[in-house]
């Protein structure tokens, strides 16, 4: 097959000492997580979902590391992501999840990519292109078993066996997506498995895929022919009701720009939403929501309040946010850290240790997925490992 090259949107390197935040990415942990997921999927072929710039850590770094670990199938959301993945994985199977946009078939063929077809219109366009080119190009077909976003309905899926257009291209995969696999006892899981099995029975020779990260761990073991984990690869917990079996992949440090004392009854940050009841020492970090750290982690109230808000680890001690997260800055209360243990230019932990991506998401009233995929372009990125 032709090996393609492409200009990529890799991030310009930023020196650590000049960056407001430092993002540490462990590619060996990423590879280890893939192996753990493959083993828990009963050894079936296990893909990797690398959409959203590989959940923020970088397609150009993640895909080769996963490939060296043994992964040969990747899923992305957009055609542009697939082209980037192809540039670093010339022989892999690469699927594009978000459907076939009109007029894009030639780009899929040029880069040997596989669209995930989710409507009869998608199927008709891909079939017509394949006929015109005289080749049976590969694609996946997505059947919606409960999400109500993308995909054929189950009744439509049951008619696929009679669809003449399927003779014009190769259906390389039949797939669906769980609604609530992280909730192991949710009755929707079994309903979706049963609906997917019904459609699969009409196309028994087509490889099938249903299990996402959490789906791999369901007691029903809906592994079929291909598992396609995403979030768990990057350290997120696929089993929220149990201990996380995955290794952390991402760590984030914010750099202190300034330290100051705030006097009693003075406020911190925009709109004066945080009040010092006693004299407090405040560290200002050169990281903000423009770097992807959520504004919803802001701390409102009074010093000493027990708040579900952002937290940093400073010299081994948990320190609460103080006031609003702003565009470029976060203020934290470091009063209880000995003065000689924290100074201008030091870095403090924003993700790492007890501050897992899931915990950071919880404290911001969101999920770890959002934390990961918003990781900003202004961080210095420090990679380790990657030899698989």
DRENFI-657450 format. One record per residue (C-alpha): x, y, z. Coordinates in Angstrom, 2 decimals, padded with zeros to 5 digits. Last residue first. Example, Ala and Ser with C-alpha at 12.3 -4.5 7.8 and 13.67 -1.06 7.14 Angstrom:
+---------+---------+---------+
:      px :      py :      pz :
+---------+---------+---------+
:  013.67 : -001.06 :  007.14 :
:  012.30 : -004.50 :  007.80 :
+---------+---------+---------+
This chain:
+---------+---------+---------+
:      px :      py :      pz :
+---------+---------+---------+
:  006.17 : -000.17 :  023.58 :
:  009.25 :  002.04 :  023.01 :
:  007.18 :  005.06 :  023.91 :
:  008.82 :  006.13 :  027.12 :
:  008.70 :  009.65 :  028.52 :
:  007.10 :  012.72 :  027.04 :
:  007.41 :  016.25 :  028.41 :
:  004.98 :  018.76 :  026.93 :
:  005.50 :  022.45 :  027.77 :
:  001.97 :  023.74 :  028.13 :
:  000.61 :  026.48 :  025.91 :
: -001.36 :  024.17 :  023.60 :
: -003.94 :  023.24 :  026.23 :
: -005.34 :  020.04 :  027.65 :
: -009.04 :  020.25 :  026.82 :
: -009.40 :  016.58 :  025.84 :
: -008.05 :  015.37 :  029.15 :
: -010.21 :  017.48 :  031.47 :
: -013.31 :  016.83 :  029.41 :
: -012.80 :  013.06 :  029.57 :
: -012.18 :  013.34 :  033.31 :
: -015.77 :  014.32 :  033.86 :
: -017.48 :  017.53 :  035.01 :
: -018.38 :  019.30 :  038.24 :
: -014.92 :  020.85 :  038.51 :
: -014.01 :  018.80 :  041.58 :
: -015.28 :  015.67 :  039.88 :
: -013.15 :  016.33 :  036.81 :
: -010.03 :  016.78 :  038.93 :
: -010.91 :  013.54 :  040.72 :
: -011.33 :  011.63 :  037.45 :
: -008.08 :  013.03 :  036.07 :
: -006.37 :  011.89 :  039.24 :
: -005.54 :  014.41 :  041.95 :
: -004.47 :  011.76 :  044.46 :
: -001.10 :  011.57 :  042.70 :
: -001.17 :  013.72 :  039.58 :
: -003.07 :  016.54 :  037.92 :
: -002.68 :  020.10 :  039.25 :
:  000.69 :  019.55 :  040.91 :
:  002.78 :  022.58 :  041.82 :
:  005.74 :  024.09 :  039.99 :
:  008.15 :  026.50 :  041.63 :
:  008.98 :  029.75 :  039.85 :
:  008.23 :  031.98 :  042.83 :
:  008.67 :  030.13 :  046.10 :
:  007.26 :  027.29 :  048.19 :
:  008.97 :  025.22 :  050.87 :
:  010.57 :  028.07 :  052.84 :
:  007.16 :  029.55 :  053.57 :
:  005.90 :  026.39 :  055.25 :
:  002.67 :  025.29 :  053.50 :
: -000.43 :  026.09 :  055.54 :
: -000.95 :  029.48 :  053.89 :
: -000.81 :  028.01 :  050.39 :
: -004.25 :  029.21 :  049.23 :
: -004.44 :  028.92 :  045.46 :
: -004.95 :  031.46 :  042.69 :
: -005.30 :  030.30 :  039.08 :
: -004.20 :  032.40 :  036.11 :
: -004.50 :  032.69 :  032.33 :
: -008.22 :  032.96 :  031.58 :
: -009.38 :  033.15 :  035.19 :
: -010.13 :  030.42 :  037.72 :
: -012.25 :  032.25 :  040.24 :
: -011.45 :  032.56 :  043.91 :
: -009.05 :  030.64 :  046.14 :
: -008.13 :  027.13 :  045.05 :
: -007.46 :  024.68 :  047.83 :
: -004.02 :  023.35 :  048.86 :
: -003.22 :  019.66 :  049.33 :
:  000.28 :  019.24 :  050.77 :
:  003.24 :  017.40 :  049.23 :
:  005.23 :  020.56 :  048.59 :
:  002.15 :  022.03 :  046.92 :
: -000.62 :  019.75 :  045.66 :
: -003.36 :  021.72 :  043.94 :
: -007.12 :  021.73 :  044.43 :
: -010.14 :  022.91 :  042.51 :
: -013.58 :  023.04 :  044.05 :
: -015.94 :  020.98 :  046.17 :
: -015.71 :  023.36 :  049.08 :
: -015.06 :  022.99 :  052.79 :
: -014.82 :  026.64 :  053.83 :
: -011.53 :  027.62 :  055.46 :
: -011.17 :  030.85 :  053.51 :
: -014.62 :  032.09 :  052.54 :
: -016.92 :  031.39 :  049.63 :
: -016.32 :  030.66 :  045.97 :
: -013.62 :  028.32 :  044.67 :
: -013.34 :  028.06 :  040.88 :
: -013.20 :  024.52 :  039.41 :
: -015.95 :  025.54 :  036.95 :
: -013.35 :  027.64 :  035.15 :
: -012.01 :  024.38 :  033.75 :
: -008.26 :  024.00 :  033.11 :
: -008.03 :  023.95 :  029.32 :
: -005.06 :  026.26 :  028.95 :
: -007.34 :  029.23 :  028.21 :
: -009.09 :  028.21 :  031.44 :
: -006.06 :  029.19 :  033.42 :
: -002.41 :  028.44 :  034.12 :
:  000.35 :  030.80 :  035.32 :
: -000.26 :  029.96 :  038.96 :
: -000.80 :  032.63 :  041.62 :
:  000.13 :  031.63 :  045.15 :
: -001.86 :  033.19 :  047.99 :
: -000.82 :  033.49 :  051.64 :
: -003.76 :  034.16 :  053.92 :
: -004.45 :  036.59 :  056.79 :
: -007.70 :  035.42 :  058.34 :
: -011.27 :  035.45 :  057.06 :
: -010.03 :  035.84 :  053.47 :
: -013.02 :  036.18 :  051.13 :
: -013.59 :  034.40 :  047.81 :
: -016.13 :  035.65 :  045.23 :
: -014.61 :  039.10 :  044.83 :
: -016.01 :  039.48 :  041.30 :
: -012.73 :  038.38 :  039.70 :
: -010.01 :  037.15 :  042.02 :
: -009.27 :  037.23 :  045.73 :
: -011.10 :  039.16 :  048.44 :
: -009.88 :  041.12 :  051.46 :
: -011.58 :  040.71 :  054.83 :
: -008.30 :  039.85 :  056.59 :
: -005.16 :  040.59 :  054.58 :
: -003.89 :  038.80 :  051.51 :
: -000.22 :  037.84 :  051.57 :
:  001.49 :  037.41 :  048.23 :
:  003.22 :  034.82 :  046.07 :
:  003.86 :  035.26 :  042.34 :
:  004.21 :  033.43 :  039.05 :
:  003.94 :  029.91 :  040.43 :
:  004.15 :  027.28 :  037.69 :
:  001.39 :  024.75 :  037.12 :
:  002.13 :  021.05 :  036.88 :
:  000.09 :  018.47 :  035.00 :
:  000.43 :  014.69 :  034.96 :
: -000.96 :  012.40 :  032.30 :
: -000.69 :  008.64 :  031.79 :
: -001.93 :  007.25 :  035.09 :
: -001.98 :  003.43 :  035.10 :
: -005.29 :  001.64 :  034.67 :
: -007.05 : -000.85 :  036.94 :
: -008.99 :  001.91 :  038.76 :
: -010.43 :  000.47 :  041.95 :
: -014.13 : -000.34 :  041.68 :
: -017.49 :  001.41 :  041.25 :
: -015.99 :  003.75 :  038.65 :
: -014.89 :  000.81 :  036.46 :
: -013.42 :  002.37 :  033.30 :
: -011.19 :  004.66 :  035.42 :
: -009.36 :  007.16 :  033.24 :
: -005.65 :  006.54 :  032.70 :
: -005.23 :  007.51 :  029.03 :
: -006.08 :  004.07 :  027.66 :
: -009.15 :  004.05 :  029.91 :
: -010.68 :  006.91 :  027.93 :
: -010.60 :  005.18 :  024.55 :
: -011.24 :  001.46 :  024.30 :
: -012.27 : -000.23 :  021.03 :
: -012.80 : -003.97 :  021.45 :
: -012.94 : -006.07 :  018.28 :
: -014.35 : -009.49 :  017.44 :
: -017.17 : -009.81 :  019.99 :
: -016.14 : -008.35 :  023.37 :
: -019.56 : -008.24 :  025.00 :
: -018.24 : -009.84 :  028.19 :
: -021.66 : -010.09 :  029.95 :
: -019.94 : -009.24 :  033.23 :
: -019.02 : -005.84 :  031.86 :
: -015.31 : -004.99 :  031.97 :
: -014.70 : -004.46 :  028.24 :
: -017.82 : -002.29 :  028.11 :
: -016.10 :  000.25 :  030.34 :
: -013.44 :  001.03 :  027.75 :
: -015.75 :  000.61 :  024.72 :
: -017.22 : -002.76 :  023.81 :
: -019.49 : -003.04 :  020.77 :
: -017.53 : -004.39 :  017.80 :
: -018.47 : -007.00 :  015.19 :
: -016.61 : -008.72 :  012.35 :
: -018.94 : -009.41 :  009.37 :
: -019.61 : -013.06 :  008.53 :
: -022.80 : -013.33 :  010.59 :
: -024.57 : -010.42 :  008.91 :
: -028.22 : -011.10 :  009.91 :
: -027.12 : -012.44 :  013.30 :
: -025.27 : -009.19 :  013.93 :
: -028.52 : -007.26 :  013.86 :
: -030.07 : -009.44 :  016.56 :
: -026.83 : -009.50 :  018.56 :
: -026.81 : -005.70 :  018.60 :
: -030.34 : -005.60 :  020.01 :
: -029.45 : -008.15 :  022.70 :
: -026.27 : -006.31 :  023.68 :
: -028.15 : -003.03 :  023.78 :
: -030.84 : -004.40 :  026.08 :
: -028.19 : -005.96 :  028.30 :
: -026.41 : -002.64 :  028.74 :
: -029.63 : -000.67 :  029.13 :
: -030.37 : -002.57 :  032.36 :
: -027.68 : -000.55 :  034.15 :
: -025.83 : -002.87 :  036.54 :
: -022.31 : -002.09 :  035.32 :
: -022.82 :  001.66 :  035.16 :
: -019.66 :  002.50 :  033.17 :
: -021.36 :  000.79 :  030.21 :
: -024.00 :  003.52 :  030.11 :
: -024.97 :  004.29 :  026.49 :
: -022.89 :  001.64 :  024.75 :
: -021.87 :  002.07 :  021.10 :
: -022.59 :  000.02 :  017.99 :
: -020.47 : -001.66 :  015.35 :
: -020.41 : -003.82 :  012.24 :
: -016.94 : -003.97 :  010.71 :
: -015.16 : -004.56 :  007.41 :
: -018.21 : -004.12 :  005.23 :
: -016.47 : -004.37 :  001.89 :
: -017.94 : -002.27 : -000.91 :
: -020.30 : -002.67 : -003.88 :
: -022.22 : -005.73 : -002.66 :
: -023.41 : -003.81 :  000.38 :
: -025.32 : -001.54 : -002.01 :
: -027.80 : -004.36 : -002.65 :
: -029.31 : -004.05 :  000.82 :
: -031.04 : -007.32 :  001.74 :
: -028.70 : -008.21 :  004.63 :
: -028.94 : -004.64 :  005.85 :
: -032.64 : -004.96 :  006.67 :
: -032.12 : -005.73 :  010.38 :
: -030.00 : -002.62 :  010.67 :
: -032.92 : -000.45 :  009.59 :
: -035.06 : -001.94 :  012.36 :
: -032.12 : -001.33 :  014.79 :
: -031.85 :  002.31 :  013.75 :
: -028.89 :  003.20 :  011.58 :
: -026.15 :  005.18 :  013.25 :
: -025.43 :  008.44 :  015.00 :
: -026.94 :  010.15 :  018.04 :
: -029.82 :  008.17 :  019.49 :
: -027.67 :  006.33 :  022.06 :
: -029.84 :  003.22 :  022.21 :
: -028.82 :  000.47 :  019.80 :
: -027.61 :  002.70 :  016.97 :
: -026.14 :  000.59 :  014.17 :
: -022.81 :  001.75 :  012.73 :
: -021.50 :  000.24 :  009.51 :
: -017.75 :  000.10 :  008.99 :
: -016.03 :  000.75 :  005.69 :
: -013.65 : -000.89 :  003.20 :
: -013.35 : -000.03 : -000.49 :
: -014.58 : -002.59 : -002.99 :
: -012.94 : -001.16 : -006.11 :
: -014.19 : -000.23 : -009.58 :
: -013.77 :  003.47 : -008.91 :
: -017.33 :  004.31 : -009.95 :
: -018.70 :  001.31 : -008.09 :
: -016.80 :  002.25 : -004.93 :
: -018.04 :  005.84 : -005.14 :
: -021.64 :  004.68 : -005.57 :
: -021.32 :  002.32 : -002.60 :
: -019.86 :  005.05 : -000.38 :
: -022.64 :  007.46 : -001.37 :
: -025.40 :  004.88 : -000.85 :
: -024.04 :  003.79 :  002.52 :
: -023.79 :  007.33 :  003.83 :
: -027.34 :  008.08 :  002.65 :
: -028.55 :  004.84 :  004.26 :
: -027.19 :  006.19 :  007.52 :
: -024.34 :  005.58 :  009.96 :
: -021.36 :  004.68 :  007.80 :
: -018.10 :  004.59 :  009.74 :
: -015.59 :  005.73 :  007.15 :
: -012.45 :  003.68 :  006.51 :
: -009.19 :  005.32 :  005.49 :
: -006.76 :  004.37 :  002.73 :
: -005.32 :  007.90 :  002.48 :
: -006.45 :  008.58 : -001.10 :
: -009.59 :  006.47 : -000.69 :
: -010.84 :  008.44 :  002.30 :
: -010.03 :  011.68 :  000.49 :
: -011.98 :  010.50 : -002.58 :
: -015.05 :  009.75 : -000.47 :
: -015.30 :  013.31 :  000.90 :
: -018.10 :  014.71 : -001.28 :
: -020.87 :  014.44 :  001.29 :
: -019.65 :  013.89 :  004.87 :
: -019.27 :  010.24 :  005.84 :
: -019.96 :  009.60 :  009.50 :
: -018.48 :  010.76 :  012.77 :
: -016.47 :  007.67 :  013.62 :
: -013.55 :  007.72 :  011.17 :
: -011.82 :  004.33 :  011.09 :
: -008.09 :  003.68 :  010.64 :
: -006.69 :  000.22 :  009.86 :
: -002.92 :  000.49 :  010.32 :
: -000.18 :  000.19 :  007.68 :
:  001.08 :  003.77 :  007.40 :
:  000.71 :  004.58 :  011.10 :
:  002.46 :  007.96 :  011.61 :
:  001.05 :  009.81 :  008.58 :
: -002.15 :  007.75 :  008.78 :
: -002.90 :  009.19 :  012.22 :
: -002.70 :  012.74 :  010.87 :
: -004.98 :  011.81 :  007.97 :
: -007.42 :  010.22 :  010.41 :
: -007.50 :  013.37 :  012.54 :
: -008.46 :  015.45 :  009.49 :
: -011.20 :  012.93 :  008.62 :
: -012.81 :  013.44 :  012.01 :
: -013.76 :  011.35 :  015.04 :
: -010.82 :  008.94 :  015.28 :
: -010.58 :  005.16 :  015.63 :
: -007.39 :  003.10 :  015.40 :
: -006.55 : -000.49 :  014.48 :
: -003.09 : -002.10 :  014.58 :
: -002.25 : -002.04 :  018.30 :
:  000.76 : -004.19 :  019.15 :
:  002.68 : -002.19 :  021.76 :
:  004.73 : -000.59 :  018.97 :
:  001.47 :  000.61 :  017.42 :
:  000.36 :  002.11 :  020.71 :
:  003.55 :  004.14 :  020.96 :
:  003.30 :  005.13 :  017.28 :
: -000.33 :  006.31 :  017.77 :
:  000.25 :  008.23 :  020.99 :
:  003.07 :  010.53 :  019.91 :
:  001.72 :  011.87 :  016.61 :
: -001.84 :  011.80 :  017.94 :
: -000.97 :  014.08 :  020.86 :
: -001.78 :  013.85 :  024.59 :
: -005.15 :  015.62 :  024.45 :
: -007.50 :  012.65 :  024.25 :
: -005.48 :  011.25 :  021.34 :
: -005.73 :  014.59 :  019.51 :
: -009.50 :  014.61 :  020.07 :
: -009.80 :  011.10 :  018.62 :
: -007.28 :  008.38 :  019.43 :
: -009.59 :  005.44 :  020.09 :
: -007.39 :  002.36 :  020.27 :
: -008.19 : -001.06 :  018.84 :
: -008.16 : -004.44 :  020.54 :
: -008.32 : -007.71 :  018.59 :
: -009.68 : -010.27 :  021.01 :
: -007.44 : -011.39 :  023.89 :
: -010.25 : -011.91 :  026.35 :
: -011.10 : -008.24 :  026.47 :
: -009.40 : -008.02 :  029.87 :
: -006.10 : -008.91 :  028.18 :
: -006.59 : -006.26 :  025.50 :
: -007.45 : -003.68 :  028.17 :
: -004.31 : -004.47 :  030.16 :
: -002.21 : -004.36 :  026.99 :
: -003.61 : -000.95 :  026.08 :
: -002.95 :  000.29 :  029.60 :
:  000.67 : -000.81 :  029.33 :
:  001.07 :  001.12 :  026.08 :
: -000.31 :  004.28 :  027.68 :
:  001.86 :  003.73 :  030.76 :
:  004.91 :  003.51 :  028.48 :
:  003.78 :  006.73 :  026.78 :
:  003.92 :  008.65 :  030.07 :
:  002.87 :  012.24 :  029.41 :
:  003.99 :  015.11 :  031.66 :
:  002.33 :  018.46 :  030.95 :
:  004.20 :  021.48 :  032.26 :
:  002.37 :  024.73 :  032.91 :
:  003.20 :  028.41 :  032.71 :
:  005.97 :  027.61 :  030.27 :
:  009.31 :  029.36 :  030.02 :
:  011.26 :  026.97 :  032.27 :
:  009.85 :  023.97 :  030.44 :
:  010.84 :  025.21 :  026.99 :
:  007.91 :  025.18 :  024.55 :
:  007.97 :  022.81 :  021.58 :
:  005.63 :  023.77 :  018.78 :
:  002.56 :  021.56 :  018.82 :
:  001.98 :  018.98 :  016.13 :
: -000.66 :  020.14 :  013.67 :
:  000.47 :  017.71 :  010.99 :
:  001.75 :  018.03 :  007.44 :
:  001.10 :  014.76 :  005.75 :
:  002.95 :  011.71 :  004.52 :
:  001.39 :  008.73 :  002.89 :
:  002.65 :  005.21 :  002.40 :
:  001.13 :  003.57 : -000.65 :
:  000.00 :  000.00 :  000.00 :
+---------+---------+---------+
